[in-house]
Amino acid sequence: MEHRIIPPFPGVRESAAAAKENGEALVCIQKQCPGEFICASAYFAQGLPGALEEIYIREGALERLQKAAKALPEGYRFKLWDIWRPLAVQQAIFDAYAAEIAQKQPALSEKEIFEETKKFVFPPGSDVLFPPLHATGGAVDLTIVDEQGAELDMGTGFDYFGDAALPEYYEAAGRDERIRQNRRLLYFAMIDAGFIPDSVEWWHFNYGNSAWARWTGNAPVYAGVFSL
């Protein structure tokens, strides 16, 4: 049992500093370490334009992901939903969530819809020095599966946008202890390996990008990668 508590996310989500690219390669996980992880490309399964079945990651982030995997109970593995994301996919996700907000809150202006959308989805952009987190190859969306390949109950599904997706949500008294422990297992395996958490998504962790830079006080070391 993990006794450490998942804390609320402190401060600003991303660094305003420009990336200082360190030159690490973007590698395909299925080819680099076949069978080590369950690769289930979520946006490819959804048929989003530009989504790939292969999952790509920066070399340094992969090393830390492999370290995190060693902290899991025997027989448990990481299930990877999304890491490097083409800009077309980022645009499709942003547009879909913006449309959902506009439908639910028709009184909002375009600017207000944009501001609400970016709370959960990073705005698309093609500046390599200030890229969306997933365009760097250092943002990892994942969960844990047990010996039978069943996903651990984390309280919400992937890409659920609401308070229950906050990493610390189940730390509150009276909420499900099993889900609390499952989230702690994921959170501290990743944090102890060198990743930093996301403010609003329990499944999202960062290394080398602007979110990691804000947390650690470093400059981002991964610029945007917009083509393979």
N, C-alpha and C positions, 0 to 999 in steps of 0.2 A: 504493500500500500504506500502511495506517495503522500507524504504529510506536508510538503511544501504547497503553499497557496498561490494560485494564479492571481497576480495583482492587476488592478486596472491599468490600462495603457497610459503612460505619462506623456503629456505634451503633444507637440506637433507630429503629424504622421510622416512627413518627408523632409529631407534636407533641401535647402535652396541652392546648395553648391553644385557646380558643374562636375560631371563625371571625369575622372582621370583614368582612362581605360588602361587596364593592366595587361591586356593581350591574351588572356586565357581563352582557350578554344571553347566553342560550343559543340558538345558531343551528344550523340544519340544514346540514350540510356539502354534501349533494347539491344544495341550493338556493343556498347561498352561493357555492360555487365548483365548479360542475358539471364533471366530467371531470378535475379536478386530482388527485384521489385515487381509488383503487379502494376503494369502500365495500362491505364484505362482512360485514354484521352477523351475527356468529357465533351469538349466542343466538337470533336470529330464525330462522336456518337450522336450528337445533336444535329449534325449536318450544317454547322455554321460555315459560311464562305471563308475559304483560306485555311481552315483548321486541318491539322495533320494527325495521322494516326501515330506517327513516331513522336516521342517526347524528348526534347533537347534541353540540355542544362550546361552551365559553365563547369569547367573541370574542378575549380575550387569548391563550388557549391556541391558537386557530386561527392567529393571527398568527405565533406561534412555530413551529407545525407547518409553516406555509408556508415559513418561513425555513429550517427543517431540511431540507425537501424540496429546496431549492436546492443543498444540499451533496451530493446524490446524483449518481452518474455520469449522463451524458446517456442518456435513455431509461428510466432507472429511476424507479420511483414507490413511494410508500407504499401499502400495503394495510391498511386500517383494519378491525379486528375489533370493537372495542367502545370507547366513550368514556362518554357519559352513560348511566347504567343505572338504570331504575326499581327501586324497592325490592322489587317482586315478583320481579324477576329476581335480585337480590342474594340474596333468601331462598331461591330455588330452587337457586342455585349452592351456597350454604352447606349447605343440607340434603342435597344430593346427595353432596357431598364428605364430610360427617359420616357419612352412611350407609355410604359406601365404607370409611371408617376403622373404623367399628363392625364391619363385616363381616370386615375383615382382622385386627382386633385385638379380639376379643370380650371379653377380660378387662378392657378399659378401662371406667372409670366414665363417666357422662354428662359430668361436669366435665372429665375427661381428654380425652374425645372433642372437647369444645368447644375446649379449649386446643390440641389438635393441629390441628383444622380451621382455626382462626384464624391459624395460621402461614402459610397460603397463601390463605385467603379471608377478607376483612374481614367481621366479624359484621354482620348487618342491624341497622339502628337508625333511628329516625325523629326524632332530635334534630337540628334544622337546624344547630346550632352545632358539633356533633360527628358529622358524617355519615360514612357509608362513602365511601371515596375516589372511587368512580365516580359517586356521587350528586351530586358537585359539578360535573361537566362538565369537570374538569381532569385526569382520569386517562385516559391513552391507551394502548390495547392495539393494537399494530401490528407489521408486518413490512415487508420490501422485496421488490418484484418486479422482474425484469429486463425487457429490451425486448420479450420475448415474453409477458410476463405471468406467468412462472413464479416462484414464491417462491424466494428464496435459501435455501440450506440453513443453518439455524440450530442444527441438532443435535437439536432436539425440536420437537414441534408446539405449537400454542397450548393453554394450560391443562394442560400436562404438569406434574404436581406431583412433583418429585424433585430431587436434587442437580444433574442435568444442566441444569435450568432456571436455575440461578444465573447471572447475567450473566457472571461471571468464570470459569465452569467450564472453558472451553476455553483459558484462559490457561496452564493447567498444561502442563509439558513433556510431549511425546509425544502430545498430543491434536491433532486434525485442524486443520491450518493454514488450510484454506479456510473452515471454519466459524468459526475464530477471527477471520479477517479480515471475514467477513460480520457477525459480532456487533459487531466494532469499528466498522464502517461505520454500523450502526444506532445504536449507543451514542453515538458522538461527534457524529453529526449532530444527535441530540436534545439532548445535553448542551450543545453549543456554541450551540444555539438558545435555551437557557434552561430546559429541562426537567431534572428530576432522575430518577435511575434507581430501580428497585424493588430490594429486597434479595434476592428469590427468583425473580423472573420477568424473563427477558431482554426480553420483549415489552412490558413495562409501564413507562410513564414518567409523571411528575407535574408539574403546574404549578398553583400557587395554592391547593392543598389542604393538609391537615395533614402529609402526607409531604414536600411541597415546603418547608413551613414549618420542619420539623425540620432539614432539610438546610441551609437558608439562614439560619436564625436569625430569620426574620420570623414574624409572626402569619399564620395562613391568611387568604386574601382571598376564598375561595370557600366560602360556606355550602352546605348541602344544598339541592337543588332536587328536590322530590318529585312535582311534576306539571308538565306543559307548559302 
